[in-house]
Amino acid sequence: MNKKSLGIMKNTLLSVTALVVMNGVQQLLIYPYLTRQMGAAAFGDILVVLGIIAIIAPALGQAVNNSRIVAQQKYECSNGDADTTILLFLIPGTAVGVWFCRSYFSSAAGLVLAALLLVFTALKNYSDVQYRLTLNYNRYFFYYLSISLGYVVGALTYNFIHSWVITLLIGEVCGFLFVAITGTIYRQPLHRTANFQRFFKDSLILFASYLLYNGVLNLDRVLLKYLMNSETVTVFYVASLIGKMIAMLVGPLNSIAISYLCKRERPLDRKAFGAMIAAALGVGLVFYFGTCIVTPVFAKIAYPQIAEQVCAYAPLANLSQILCFVGSFLLTVVLTLTGNRWQMIVQSFYAVAFLVCSVLFCHLWGFGGFIVGILLANLLRLVFTITIGLHFAGKNQKAGV
């Protein structure tokens, strides 16, 4: 194995471990703790708020993040180009997020804290570009470790402050401070280049695409709240939790894929893309069997009051998340083959399929039908993504580029 391959393996391991630690602390420690403190129904309402934030904030941060990675091989991009773009996205994004969250808070102070949580969550999703640009995955790991430690500190404050928002906000602020101290991406934030408009347009397309994807990914909580009830939100959340944690790993894998594919001299051909499909499906299959083993044990330990319901729905709920994971990874690879426009097309298709299938099947067969509808939508997106990728990889192969 050559030095480059070892470097890719090391960076992949570091980036995946970083996200596993952060999401493990959040999903396996902090959320069960809050559920025990507040009850399943009340935590279901919190999940709705977190779902709204999770639609807007990661879409914003990741759009500017990935645009900056892709732009480095095409044109000059400064801190000011990226920072100004983030600011222009944050103003309307935060306003929309607060508007949709307003009924879940009884005071203006609560809404202000929710707005801050959205802002710093967005910055968290952008800030790791500091280490992706330089392929410094040692710092990348410590960045996410600082966020994890911040969550733990936040949890320790809950018994005194009784604010779940502050519990999570402390973690996000710790990550921002880590990058602000050790990095350079927030220096000279007003210095823009002549390429600002181009960068803003590229980021806007990705932002819209990721909004659709994140909207679909988190819409399950909002839909279940209104189609059924708050407790059902918690049941579905726990049933699909291990699968969703795996789906979250697509972030670091996408980070590695874009970082290296954008530095590749020749675009992927059909054979190389086919190998990526086979690898992604193989990894997904292993992960799925892992969810079948872990979910029942986890549910009985962390959520004993709803464990029986969770175990009944977990196999299909987790399969849906694994298909989401595979489809999202391959769609990022397609980004390096086709550009931004097809991302928007695929995600728009996915959003329509998700809404139609989940709502229709829920009306026909209840909670179980809702899960089957989501599963079908993820399968359709995966097939669509593979078809597009093979088409454009084949064109590259025929062109000999």
Number of C-alpha atoms within 10 A of each C-alpha: 5 6 8 9 10 11 12 15 13 14 22 19 15 20 25 20 17 25 23 19 17 22 21 15 18 20 17 16 15 20 19 19 16 19 18 12 14 14 14 22 17 15 22 26 20 22 22 25 22 18 20 23 29 22 23 27 30 22 25 29 27 25 25 28 25 21 23 26 19 20 15 15 11 10 12 14 21 21 19 19 24 26 22 17 21 22 13 12 21 21 11 11 21 20 11 15 22 23 12 13 20 15 11 14 14 9 10 10 10 17 20 13 16 23 22 19 24 27 26 22 26 27 24 25 22 26 26 26 25 22 18 23 15 9 18 15 21 14 20 23 22 16 24 26 22 21 29 26 18 22 26 18 15 21 26 13 16 17 9 8 12 12 17 18 19 21 22 23 23 22 28 27 21 22 26 22 14 17 22 15 9 11 16 12 20 17 13 12 15 14 14 17 14 12 13 19 13 14 22 20 13 21 26 19 17 25 24 19 23 24 24 23 22 22 21 22 20 18 21 23 26 21 18 23 19 10 17 14 16 22 19 21 25 28 24 21 19 28 28 25 22 27 27 24 21 24 23 19 19 22 20 23 18 19 24 20 19 20 19 13 16 18 12 10 8 11 19 24 22 19 13 12 22 16 11 16 20 11 13 17 18 13 14 21 15 11 18 22 13 15 24 18 11 12 23 19 14 18 22 15 12 18 19 13 12 18 20 14 16 25 18 13 18 26 20 18 26 29 27 25 26 30 25 26 27 23 26 23 24 22 24 22 21 23 16 17 24 14 14 19 13 17 22 20 11 19 24 19 16 22 21 13 19 25 18 15 19 26 20 15 19 21 12 12 12 15 19 16 18 24 26 19 23 28 23 17 24 26 20 17 24 22 12 16 24 17 12 17 26 21 15 19 23 17 15 17 15 11 9 10 11
